[in-house]
Amino acid sequence: MPTSTNPADQESVVYAPLLNAIYAFSARWLPLLYPSRGKECPDEQFEELAEHFWRKARQDMLKLINQSSYRAVLTMLIFGLTPLPCGISKSEEMNGLSGYTCLQLALQKLQALRARPRTLQFSLSSEPASPRSSFNHVTADMVADKALLDAEAGAYLVGLIMDTASSLTLDRQSVLCSGLLGFEFEATFELIRKRSLLFQVETESWLRNGFVVTDDTAMKVIGVTSRWKLYTFKRIALFKEALRDGHDETKVTHAFVGASDAIAHFQTVYQPILDVCEKKLYLLSRSTRLVWYVVLLHYYLGVLILADAIQAVGRTELLDRLSISRMEAVQCISDVLTLGLKNTFSPYSADDTSMSSTLSSVKSFVAWDPYPHHTVAAIQLAFNCVSADFTEGSISRDYFGTVLSTLLLALKDLACCSKFAQTIQQTVAEAYEEVR
């Protein structure tokens, strides 16, 4: 519920920052829309624009800290996903709100907006709220408004996806759902698990009798795969929580079994049907292939994050149990990136000729990747794995060079003006030059 008593004031405070956050988030794609003015990397003008939009958006975040509305949540989430431009110095980065902080605050606000009723809150650092204003008043009309409830549920689901992904990749406690000690009671993840069992029964006949791979069937398969990816992310995040918070060995083992069982379930239920669809992938639409690319890249990223967490604490006995899945994940990430490099996409429709004379926006899936931070993370973890395997002599020099070549091409194609991406690209390039 908005904290301001004047809806017009609330609108003006939040709407402009939302636009600025969108500008900052999408500035990385400007060189793709105007390639005649760009090079392999964005030129100084594009870099300056990205820095300008990022600074302006971060200034706006201070205005939203005390705003409670879904638009404020959306704005802070978008800024939280915006890469740090290359030209931002370390001192400037530290002198203000970070994207991580904004992401955390946004998830906390989303949780507060769903609270009904809201109890009285006491704090010496703010003016006490009146008893009347300290509750979210839920009227019969609001309860009966299905569109409102659906929109709120949709916003919560988006927040849950981002919360689960960030708890995994940033190694932090989840905000919107329970952690290790209450996961079994989470209705959303229990629903995903049960629907996966139903999907397993349904697809047994598909695999036995065969089926026609169309865009509809492929999107259905990738949709349920995406839900299981979320479940697997949560299981891996719970294992990292058990390690991070110092739980006893029983809970650590239980969390690892939950994560490894989720991976095994993927191999048993989803991998066979995905293999059938993959053979016909070239016949499907670009949008279907793009979704396929994003979902599978993120799933295998989760597997490598699990392996990295185990390696970080020196649990070699657990890493040995995951060795096959780890090797398969590295190869699959290389294959998915190859798919992303070979397939192209444009934000403009085929019949949109209004800008055809000045724009050439048909670029690879990797270039248009909406989650470049996840792609860079997958590349870094895959690089660490193949480097370690090559040092140990478990893979050949040719295979090592082939994987490095794919990783390097993907990094060069990423429209990600961030320091992190540049650092990883330099590291992979140096290793590739040595192995050539």
C-alpha positions as CSV (number, residue, x, y, z in Angstrom):
1,M,0.0,0.0,0.0
2,P,1.4,3.5,-0.8
3,T,2.6,5.4,2.2
4,S,1.7,8.8,0.7
5,T,-1.8,10.2,1.3
6,N,-1.7,11.8,-2.1
7,P,-1.8,9.4,-5.0
8,A,-0.6,12.0,-7.4
9,D,2.5,12.6,-5.3
10,Q,3.1,8.9,-5.1
11,E,2.9,8.6,-8.9
12,S,5.3,11.4,-9.6
13,V,7.9,10.2,-7.0
14,V,8.0,6.6,-8.5
15,Y,7.3,6.9,-12.2
16,A,10.3,9.0,-13.2
17,P,12.8,6.7,-11.3
18,L,11.2,3.7,-13.0
19,L,12.0,5.1,-16.4
20,N,15.5,6.0,-15.4
21,A,16.0,2.4,-14.1
22,I,14.8,1.0,-17.4
23,Y,17.2,3.3,-19.3
24,A,20.1,2.2,-17.1
25,F,19.2,-1.5,-17.5
26,S,18.9,-1.3,-21.3
27,A,21.8,1.0,-22.1
28,R,24.1,-2.0,-22.7
29,W,22.1,-2.9,-25.8
30,L,22.5,0.5,-27.5
31,P,25.6,-0.6,-29.5
32,L,23.4,-3.5,-30.9
33,L,20.7,-1.1,-32.0
34,Y,23.1,1.3,-33.6
35,P,26.0,-0.9,-34.9
36,S,27.2,1.6,-37.4
37,R,28.4,3.8,-34.6
38,G,29.8,1.0,-32.5
39,K,32.6,-1.5,-32.7
40,E,33.3,-4.8,-31.1
41,C,33.0,-3.0,-27.7
42,P,30.8,0.0,-27.1
43,D,32.6,3.2,-28.0
44,E,33.1,6.1,-25.5
45,Q,29.7,7.6,-26.3
46,F,27.8,4.4,-25.4
47,E,30.0,4.0,-22.3
48,E,29.3,7.5,-21.2
49,L,25.5,7.0,-21.7
50,A,25.6,3.8,-19.7
51,E,27.4,5.6,-16.9
52,H,25.1,8.6,-17.0
53,F,21.9,6.5,-16.8
54,W,23.4,4.3,-14.0
55,R,24.3,7.4,-11.9
56,K,20.9,8.9,-12.4
57,A,19.1,5.7,-11.6
58,R,21.1,5.2,-8.4
59,Q,20.3,8.7,-7.2
60,D,16.7,7.9,-7.6
61,M,17.0,4.9,-5.4
62,L,17.3,7.1,-2.4
63,K,13.8,8.5,-3.1
64,L,12.4,5.0,-3.1
65,I,13.8,3.6,0.1
66,N,10.8,4.8,2.1
67,Q,8.2,4.3,-0.7
68,S,5.9,1.2,-0.4
69,S,4.4,0.4,-3.7
70,Y,4.7,-2.3,-6.3
71,R,6.1,0.2,-8.8
72,A,8.9,1.1,-6.3
73,V,9.6,-2.6,-5.9
74,L,9.8,-3.0,-9.7
75,T,12.1,0.0,-10.0
76,M,14.5,-1.3,-7.4
77,L,14.5,-4.8,-8.9
78,I,15.4,-3.5,-12.3
79,F,18.3,-1.4,-10.9
80,G,19.4,-4.5,-8.9
81,L,19.8,-6.3,-12.2
82,T,21.7,-3.5,-13.9
83,P,25.4,-4.2,-14.6
84,L,28.0,-1.9,-13.1
85,P,29.4,0.2,-16.0
86,C,33.1,-0.1,-16.7
87,G,33.8,3.6,-16.1
88,I,32.5,3.6,-12.5
89,S,35.5,3.8,-10.1
90,K,35.6,1.7,-6.9
91,S,35.3,4.8,-4.7
92,E,32.2,5.9,-6.6
93,E,30.8,2.4,-6.4
94,M,31.2,2.4,-2.7
95,N,29.8,5.9,-2.2
96,G,26.1,5.0,-2.6
97,L,23.5,2.3,-2.8
98,S,24.6,-0.9,-4.6
99,G,22.5,-3.0,-6.9
100,Y,22.6,-5.8,-4.4
101,T,21.3,-3.6,-1.6
102,C,18.4,-2.3,-3.8
103,L,17.5,-5.9,-4.7
104,Q,17.4,-6.9,-1.0
105,L,15.3,-3.8,-0.2
106,A,12.9,-4.5,-3.1
107,L,12.3,-8.1,-1.9
108,Q,11.7,-6.8,1.7
109,K,9.2,-4.3,0.4
110,L,7.4,-6.9,-1.6
111,Q,7.1,-9.1,1.5
112,A,5.7,-6.1,3.5
113,L,3.1,-5.2,0.7
114,R,1.6,-8.7,1.0
115,A,1.2,-8.6,4.8
116,R,-2.4,-8.5,5.9
117,P,-3.1,-7.3,8.5
118,R,0.1,-5.3,9.3
119,T,0.7,-5.1,13.0
120,L,2.0,-2.0,14.8
121,Q,5.6,-1.2,14.3
122,F,7.9,0.4,16.8
123,S,11.2,2.1,16.0
124,L,13.1,5.0,17.5
125,S,14.5,5.9,14.0
126,S,11.2,6.9,12.5
127,E,8.0,8.7,13.3
128,P,5.5,6.2,14.9
129,A,2.5,5.4,12.6
130,S,-1.0,5.8,13.8
131,P,-3.0,2.7,14.6
132,R,-5.3,3.3,11.6
133,S,-2.4,3.7,9.1
134,S,-0.5,0.7,10.4
135,F,-2.8,-1.8,8.9
136,N,-3.4,-2.8,5.3
137,H,-7.2,-2.4,5.1
138,V,-8.6,-5.3,3.0
139,T,-12.2,-4.7,1.9
140,A,-14.6,-7.2,0.5
141,D,-14.3,-5.6,-2.9
142,M,-10.5,-6.1,-2.9
143,V,-10.9,-9.8,-2.0
144,A,-13.5,-10.3,-4.7
145,D,-11.4,-8.5,-7.3
146,K,-9.8,-11.6,-9.1
147,A,-7.7,-9.4,-11.4
148,L,-6.1,-7.6,-8.4
149,L,-5.4,-10.9,-6.6
150,D,-3.9,-12.4,-9.8
151,A,-1.7,-9.4,-10.3
152,E,-0.5,-9.6,-6.7
153,A,0.2,-13.3,-7.0
154,G,2.1,-12.7,-10.3
155,A,4.2,-10.0,-8.6
156,Y,5.0,-12.4,-5.8
157,L,6.0,-15.2,-8.2
158,V,8.4,-12.9,-10.0
159,G,9.8,-11.8,-6.7
160,L,10.1,-15.4,-5.6
161,I,12.0,-16.4,-8.7
162,M,14.4,-13.4,-8.3
163,D,14.8,-14.1,-4.6
164,T,15.6,-17.8,-5.1
165,A,18.1,-17.0,-7.9
166,S,19.9,-14.3,-5.9
167,S,20.0,-16.4,-2.8
168,L,21.8,-19.0,-4.9
169,T,24.2,-16.8,-6.8
170,L,24.8,-14.2,-4.1
171,D,25.0,-16.7,-1.2
172,R,22.5,-15.0,1.1
173,Q,19.4,-15.8,3.1
174,S,16.1,-15.9,1.2
175,V,13.6,-13.1,1.9
176,L,10.3,-14.3,0.6
177,C,10.4,-17.9,1.6
178,S,11.7,-20.2,4.4
179,G,15.2,-21.4,4.6
180,L,16.6,-24.8,5.5
181,L,14.5,-25.3,8.6
182,G,11.1,-24.5,7.0
183,F,11.4,-25.5,3.3
184,E,9.2,-28.5,3.6
185,F,6.2,-26.3,4.4
186,E,6.6,-24.0,1.4
187,A,3.5,-24.4,-0.7
188,T,5.0,-23.1,-3.9
189,F,7.8,-25.5,-4.0
190,E,5.7,-28.4,-2.9
191,L,3.3,-27.6,-5.8
192,I,6.3,-27.6,-8.2
193,R,7.3,-31.0,-6.9
194,K,3.9,-32.6,-7.2
195,R,3.3,-31.2,-10.7
196,S,6.6,-32.6,-11.7
197,L,5.4,-36.1,-10.7
198,L,2.3,-35.6,-12.9
199,F,4.4,-34.4,-15.8
200,Q,6.6,-37.6,-15.4
201,V,3.5,-39.8,-15.8
202,E,2.3,-37.7,-18.8
203,T,5.6,-37.9,-20.7
204,E,6.0,-41.6,-20.3
205,S,3.5,-42.1,-23.0
206,W,5.1,-39.4,-25.1
207,L,8.4,-41.2,-25.0
208,R,6.8,-44.6,-25.5
209,N,4.5,-43.6,-28.4
210,G,6.4,-40.7,-29.8
211,F,5.1,-37.1,-30.4
212,V,5.3,-34.3,-32.8
213,V,7.6,-31.5,-31.7
214,T,5.9,-28.2,-32.3
215,D,6.4,-24.7,-30.7
216,D,3.5,-25.4,-28.3
217,T,4.8,-28.8,-27.1
218,A,8.4,-27.4,-26.9
219,M,7.2,-24.4,-24.9
220,K,5.2,-26.7,-22.6
221,V,8.3,-28.8,-22.0
222,I,10.6,-25.9,-21.4
223,G,8.0,-24.3,-19.1
224,V,7.8,-27.2,-16.7
225,T,11.6,-27.5,-17.0
226,S,11.9,-23.9,-15.9
227,R,9.8,-24.6,-12.8
228,W,12.0,-27.6,-11.9
229,K,15.0,-25.4,-12.5
230,L,13.6,-23.0,-9.8
231,Y,13.1,-26.0,-7.4
232,T,16.7,-27.1,-8.1
233,F,18.0,-23.6,-7.4
234,K,16.2,-23.6,-4.1
235,R,17.6,-27.0,-3.1
236,I,21.2,-25.9,-4.0
237,A,20.7,-22.6,-2.1
238,L,19.6,-24.6,1.0
239,F,22.8,-26.7,0.8
240,K,24.8,-23.5,0.7
241,E,22.9,-22.2,3.6
242,A,23.7,-25.3,5.6
243,L,27.4,-24.8,4.9
244,R,27.3,-21.0,5.5
245,D,25.4,-21.0,8.8
246,G,27.4,-23.9,10.3
247,H,24.6,-26.5,10.7
248,D,25.4,-29.9,12.0
249,E,26.5,-32.7,9.6
250,T,23.1,-34.3,9.6
251,K,21.5,-31.2,8.1
252,V,24.3,-30.6,5.7
253,T,24.0,-34.2,4.4
254,H,20.2,-33.9,4.2
255,A,20.5,-30.6,2.2
256,F,23.1,-32.2,-0.2
257,V,20.9,-35.2,-0.8
258,G,18.0,-32.9,-1.6
259,A,20.1,-31.0,-4.1
260,S,21.5,-34.1,-5.7
261,D,18.1,-35.8,-5.9
262,A,16.7,-32.7,-7.7
263,I,19.5,-33.0,-10.3
264,A,18.9,-36.8,-10.6
265,H,15.2,-36.1,-11.1
266,F,16.0,-33.7,-13.9
267,Q,18.1,-36.4,-15.6
268,T,15.4,-39.0,-15.3
269,V,12.3,-36.9,-16.1
270,Y,13.3,-33.9,-18.1
271,Q,16.5,-34.8,-20.0
272,P,14.9,-37.5,-22.2
273,I,12.1,-35.3,-23.4
274,L,14.5,-32.4,-23.8
275,D,16.7,-34.6,-26.0
276,V,13.8,-35.4,-28.3
277,C,12.8,-31.7,-28.6
278,E,16.5,-30.7,-29.2
279,K,16.6,-32.8,-32.4
280,K,13.8,-30.6,-33.8
281,L,14.9,-27.4,-32.3
282,Y,16.0,-25.9,-35.6
283,L,12.4,-26.2,-36.9
284,L,11.0,-24.1,-34.1
285,S,10.6,-20.3,-33.8
286,R,13.3,-18.0,-32.6
287,S,11.4,-17.1,-29.5
288,T,11.1,-20.8,-28.5
289,R,14.8,-21.3,-29.1
290,L,15.6,-18.2,-27.1
291,V,13.6,-19.4,-24.1
292,W,15.3,-22.8,-24.4
293,Y,18.7,-21.2,-24.4
294,V,18.0,-19.1,-21.2
295,V,16.4,-21.9,-19.2
296,L,19.0,-24.6,-19.9
297,L,21.9,-22.2,-19.4
298,H,20.6,-21.2,-16.0
299,Y,19.9,-24.8,-14.9
300,Y,23.5,-26.0,-15.7
301,L,24.8,-22.8,-13.9
302,G,23.0,-24.1,-10.8
303,V,24.8,-27.5,-11.1
304,L,28.2,-25.8,-11.3
305,I,27.4,-23.5,-8.4
306,L,26.7,-26.6,-6.3
307,A,30.0,-28.1,-7.3
308,D,31.8,-24.8,-6.6
309,A,30.3,-24.7,-3.1
310,I,31.4,-28.2,-2.3
311,Q,34.9,-27.5,-3.6
312,A,35.1,-24.3,-1.5
313,V,34.7,-26.2,1.7
314,G,36.9,-29.1,0.7
315,R,34.3,-31.8,0.8
316,T,35.9,-34.1,-1.7
317,E,33.7,-37.0,-0.9
318,L,30.6,-35.0,-1.9
319,L,32.4,-33.6,-5.0
320,D,33.1,-37.2,-6.1
321,R,29.4,-38.0,-6.0
322,L,28.7,-35.0,-8.2
323,S,31.6,-35.5,-10.6
324,I,29.6,-36.9,-13.6
325,S,26.9,-34.2,-13.3
326,R,29.7,-31.5,-13.1
327,M,31.4,-32.7,-16.3
328,E,28.0,-32.9,-18.1
329,A,27.1,-29.4,-16.9
330,V,30.4,-28.0,-18.4
331,Q,29.7,-29.7,-21.7
332,C,26.1,-28.6,-21.8
333,I,27.0,-25.0,-21.0
334,S,29.4,-25.1,-23.9
335,D,26.7,-26.6,-26.2
336,V,24.0,-24.1,-25.0
337,L,26.4,-21.2,-25.6
338,T,27.1,-22.5,-29.1
339,L,23.4,-22.6,-29.7
340,G,23.2,-19.0,-28.5
341,L,26.0,-17.9,-30.7
342,K,24.6,-19.5,-33.9
343,N,21.0,-18.4,-33.5
344,T,20.0,-14.7,-34.0
345,F,17.2,-12.5,-32.7
346,S,15.9,-9.0,-33.2
347,P,13.6,-6.9,-31.0
348,Y,11.9,-5.7,-34.1
349,S,9.2,-7.7,-35.9
350,A,9.8,-8.9,-39.4
351,D,7.3,-6.4,-40.9
352,D,8.8,-3.4,-39.1
353,T,10.6,-1.6,-41.8
354,S,10.5,1.9,-40.3
355,M,14.1,1.7,-39.1
356,S,15.5,-0.9,-41.5
357,S,17.8,1.6,-43.3
358,T,19.6,2.7,-40.2
359,L,19.4,-0.3,-37.8
360,S,20.8,-3.8,-38.1
361,S,19.7,-5.3,-34.8
362,V,19.8,-9.0,-35.7
363,K,22.3,-10.4,-33.2
364,S,23.0,-13.6,-31.4
365,F,21.0,-14.8,-28.5
366,V,24.1,-14.3,-26.3
367,A,24.2,-10.6,-27.3
368,W,20.5,-10.1,-26.4
369,D,20.8,-12.2,-23.2
370,P,18.5,-10.5,-20.6
371,Y,20.6,-12.0,-17.7
372,P,24.2,-11.4,-18.7
373,H,25.4,-11.7,-15.1
374,H,24.2,-15.3,-15.0
375,T,25.9,-16.0,-18.4
376,V,29.2,-14.6,-17.2
377,A,28.9,-16.6,-14.0
378,A,28.3,-19.8,-16.0
379,I,31.3,-19.0,-18.2
380,Q,33.5,-18.3,-15.2
381,L,32.5,-21.6,-13.4
382,A,32.9,-23.6,-16.6
383,F,36.3,-22.1,-17.1
384,N,37.4,-22.9,-13.6
385,C,36.2,-26.5,-14.1
386,V,38.0,-27.2,-17.4
387,S,41.1,-25.4,-16.2
388,A,41.3,-27.7,-13.2
389,D,40.6,-30.8,-15.3
390,F,43.2,-29.8,-17.8
391,T,45.8,-29.2,-15.0
392,E,45.0,-32.7,-13.6
393,G,45.3,-34.2,-17.1
394,S,41.7,-35.6,-17.2
395,I,40.9,-33.8,-20.4
396,S,42.8,-33.3,-23.6
397,R,44.5,-30.1,-24.8
398,D,42.2,-30.0,-27.9
399,Y,39.0,-30.3,-25.8
400,F,40.3,-27.6,-23.4
401,G,41.0,-25.3,-26.3
402,T,37.6,-26.0,-27.9
403,V,35.7,-25.1,-24.7
404,L,37.8,-22.0,-24.1
405,S,37.1,-20.8,-27.7
406,T,33.4,-21.1,-27.1
407,L,33.5,-19.3,-23.8
408,L,35.6,-16.5,-25.3
409,L,33.3,-16.0,-28.2
410,A,30.3,-15.8,-25.9
411,L,32.1,-13.2,-23.7
412,K,32.9,-11.1,-26.8
413,D,29.3,-11.3,-27.9
414,L,27.8,-10.3,-24.6
415,A,26.3,-6.8,-24.6
416,C,27.4,-6.3,-21.0
417,C,29.3,-3.1,-20.1
418,S,30.5,-4.3,-16.8
419,K,33.9,-4.7,-15.1
420,F,33.1,-8.2,-14.1
421,A,32.6,-9.4,-17.7
422,Q,35.8,-7.6,-18.9
423,T,37.8,-9.2,-16.1
424,I,36.6,-12.7,-17.0
425,Q,37.1,-12.1,-20.7
426,Q,40.7,-11.1,-20.1
427,T,41.4,-14.2,-18.0
428,V,39.8,-16.6,-20.5
429,A,41.6,-14.9,-23.4
430,E,45.0,-15.3,-21.7
431,A,44.4,-19.0,-21.1
432,Y,43.2,-19.5,-24.7
433,E,46.4,-17.9,-26.1
434,E,48.5,-20.2,-24.0
435,V,46.7,-23.4,-25.1
436,R,46.6,-22.5,-28.8
